[in-house]
Amino acid sequence: MGRWAVRSIAKLGSAGRLLVADIDLARAQQVADEVGGPCVAVRLDATDEAALRAVFSDCDVVLNTMGPFSLFARPILEAAIECGCDYLDIDDDWESTVEAFDYDARAREKGCRVVKGIGGSPGVSNLAAMLAASRLDSVSEIVTGWSMRGAVIEEEAAYPAAAGSAGAAVEHWVIQISGTIRAWRDGAEQDITPLQPVDLEYPGFGPVRAHTVGHPEALTLPRYLDGLTTCLNVTSGPEWLFDHARSVAADYHAGTITLAEGARRVNQPQPPADARGSRNPLGTVWALARGERDGKPMAVSVEPRAMPPGKMGGGTGVALAVGLELLRRGLITRTGVHAPEGVIDPRDFFALYAEFVEPALPAGEDVLLVRELPGAAAPALRGLAGH
């Protein structure tokens, strides 16, 4: 994620000096040499609070792509605020996102602008949800989602993964499908079971199925949209893959395997012989809002027509770079801790995001695909198990 963010920030061209920080200096130097321009490599241990403050004290903005965020979000955010730095990250962990709002008063006191979760999901998904909601007079339900086929790292030969490691993104996934997750049900935060099926009537597709997952959007969107009764984040993919994930999550939750072992197992699914079937039509990242317009039920979906290259790395890193560019242009002004939908105008965001998508869109074509479904029934959420 960090590599793609660095590349995109350099392409946008407004950063005078861009520190590429990693505990592995050679790795950081490799990225700095590849991108060139304003990049300077620096060795930094994210567990060394004094070192964090020493580096941040000479910076304007801290961008955090260091996962898993359950471990590294708090100390990095805390150090950034204490050094008076603005801060953006790609945090997709609901617990650490909720915890970050505890720093709101301190961030305001220090004059810091903090944007939590400006990546693909959360990030693109939140802002798409706000656009969908803006097309309704009242909104009762929002479901944000992402596809498992898009949630993969595109391997780059020049940057081989560490041997035997499934990566922080996969470890995060194991955590967010284990035990219980937090979502918005019946107008309040509730704990629910992850990987439960959710049946949706999606504009243009008809009935589709996705599965609940722990993500920040379900808890941040209700902060900025009044009247929501339901807000969920879901993921889509083949049913056999979710059966496999549930099995691994159950073993991890029971304590019979470590997080690292769970991540390795999740990352090595074995599709059954009869795994072929109809492809889930849901896009890489999307949002669906349901409510009323002119007194009649209406559902609205919003999703990008195209995504940046690099799969999850590109989609996430580009969104972070665009968030930084909006901040540098003075389009993010409010101090304190916010989710993207609280401080970013979706139109500003997607106008810049469109410059990175592939294939490039024809002149005048909107990067977003908007569909409407009059009279849409509510998502089939009644079967969701709460705790």
Secondary structure in CASP SS format (residue, H / E / C, confidence):
PFRMAT SS
TARGET T0000
AUTHOR 0000-0000-0000
METHOD secondary structure of the structure
MODEL  1
M C 1.00
G H 1.00
R H 1.00
W H 1.00
A H 1.00
V H 1.00
R H 1.00
S H 1.00
I H 1.00
A H 1.00
K H 1.00
L H 1.00
G C 1.00
S C 1.00
A C 1.00
G C 1.00
R C 1.00
L E 1.00
L E 1.00
V E 1.00
A E 1.00
D E 1.00
I C 1.00
D C 1.00
L H 1.00
A H 1.00
R H 1.00
A H 1.00
Q H 1.00
Q H 1.00
V H 1.00
A H 1.00
D H 1.00
E H 1.00
V H 1.00
G C 1.00
G C 1.00
P C 1.00
C E 1.00
V E 1.00
A E 1.00
V E 1.00
R E 1.00
L C 1.00
D C 1.00
A C 1.00
T C 1.00
D C 1.00
E H 1.00
A H 1.00
A H 1.00
L H 1.00
R H 1.00
A H 1.00
V H 1.00
F H 1.00
S C 1.00
D C 1.00
C C 1.00
D C 1.00
V E 1.00
V E 1.00
L E 1.00
N E 1.00
T C 1.00
M C 1.00
G C 1.00
P C 1.00
F H 1.00
S H 1.00
L H 1.00
F H 1.00
A H 1.00
R H 1.00
P H 1.00
I H 1.00
L H 1.00
E H 1.00
A H 1.00
A H 1.00
I H 1.00
E H 1.00
C C 1.00
G C 1.00
C C 1.00
D E 1.00
Y E 1.00
L E 1.00
D E 1.00
I C 1.00
D C 1.00
D C 1.00
D C 1.00
W H 1.00
E H 1.00
S H 1.00
T H 1.00
V H 1.00
E H 1.00
A H 1.00
F H 1.00
D H 1.00
Y H 1.00
D H 1.00
A H 1.00
R H 1.00
A H 1.00
R H 1.00
E H 1.00
K H 1.00
G C 1.00
C C 1.00
R E 1.00
V E 1.00
V E 1.00
K C 1.00
G C 1.00
I C 1.00
G E 1.00
G C 1.00
S C 1.00
P C 1.00
G E 1.00
V H 1.00
S H 1.00
N H 1.00
L H 1.00
A H 1.00
A H 1.00
M H 1.00
L H 1.00
A H 1.00
A H 1.00
S H 1.00
R C 1.00
L C 1.00
D C 1.00
S E 1.00
V E 1.00
S E 1.00
E E 1.00
I E 1.00
V E 1.00
T E 1.00
G E 1.00
W E 1.00
S E 1.00
M C 1.00
R C 1.00
G C 1.00
A C 1.00
V C 1.00
I E 1.00
E C 1.00
E C 1.00
E C 1.00
A C 1.00
A C 1.00
Y C 1.00
P C 1.00
A C 1.00
A C 1.00
A C 1.00
G C 1.00
S C 1.00
A C 1.00
G C 1.00
A H 1.00
A H 1.00
V H 1.00
E H 1.00
H H 1.00
W H 1.00
V H 1.00
I H 1.00
Q H 1.00
I C 1.00
S C 1.00
G C 1.00
T C 1.00
I E 1.00
R E 1.00
A E 1.00
W E 1.00
R E 1.00
D C 1.00
G C 1.00
A E 1.00
E E 1.00
Q E 1.00
D E 1.00
I E 1.00
T C 1.00
P C 1.00
L C 1.00
Q C 1.00
P E 1.00
V E 1.00
D E 1.00
L E 1.00
E E 1.00
Y E 1.00
P C 1.00
G C 1.00
F C 1.00
G E 1.00
P E 1.00
V E 1.00
R E 1.00
A E 1.00
H E 1.00
T E 1.00
V C 1.00
G C 1.00
H C 1.00
P C 1.00
E H 1.00
A H 1.00
L H 1.00
T H 1.00
L H 1.00
P H 1.00
R H 1.00
Y H 1.00
L C 1.00
D C 1.00
G C 1.00
L C 1.00
T C 1.00
T E 1.00
C E 1.00
L E 1.00
N E 1.00
V E 1.00
T E 1.00
S E 1.00
G C 1.00
P C 1.00
E H 1.00
W H 1.00
L H 1.00
F H 1.00
D H 1.00
H H 1.00
A H 1.00
R H 1.00
S H 1.00
V H 1.00
A H 1.00
A H 1.00
D H 1.00
Y H 1.00
H H 1.00
A H 1.00
G C 1.00
T C 1.00
I C 1.00
T C 1.00
L H 1.00
A H 1.00
E H 1.00
G H 1.00
A H 1.00
R H 1.00
R H 1.00
V H 1.00
N C 1.00
Q C 1.00
P C 1.00
Q C 1.00
P C 1.00
P C 1.00
A C 1.00
D C 1.00
A C 1.00
R C 1.00
G C 1.00
S C 1.00
R C 1.00
N C 1.00
P C 1.00
L C 1.00
G C 1.00
T C 1.00
V E 1.00
W E 1.00
A E 1.00
L E 1.00
A E 1.00
R E 1.00
G E 1.00
E E 1.00
R E 1.00
D C 1.00
G C 1.00
K E 1.00
P E 1.00
M E 1.00
A E 1.00
V E 1.00
S E 1.00
V E 1.00
E E 1.00
P E 1.00
R C 1.00
A C 1.00
M E 1.00
P C 1.00
P C 1.00
G C 1.00
K H 1.00
M H 1.00
G H 1.00
G H 1.00
G H 1.00
T H 1.00
G H 1.00
V H 1.00
A H 1.00
L H 1.00
A H 1.00
V H 1.00
G H 1.00
L H 1.00
E H 1.00
L H 1.00
L H 1.00
R H 1.00
R C 1.00
G C 1.00
L C 1.00
I C 1.00
T C 1.00
R C 1.00
T C 1.00
G E 1.00
V E 1.00
H E 1.00
A C 1.00
P H 1.00
E H 1.00
G H 1.00
V H 1.00
I C 1.00
D C 1.00
P H 1.00
R H 1.00
D H 1.00
F H 1.00
F H 1.00
A H 1.00
L H 1.00
Y H 1.00
A H 1.00
E H 1.00
F H 1.00
V C 1.00
E E 1.00
P C 1.00
A C 1.00
L C 1.00
P C 1.00
A C 1.00
G C 1.00
E C 1.00
D C 1.00
V C 1.00
L E 1.00
L E 1.00
V E 1.00
R E 1.00
E E 1.00
L E 1.00
P E 1.00
G C 1.00
A C 1.00
A C 1.00
A C 1.00
P C 1.00
A E 1.00
L C 1.00
R C 1.00
G C 1.00
L C 1.00
A C 1.00
G E 1.00
H C 1.00
END
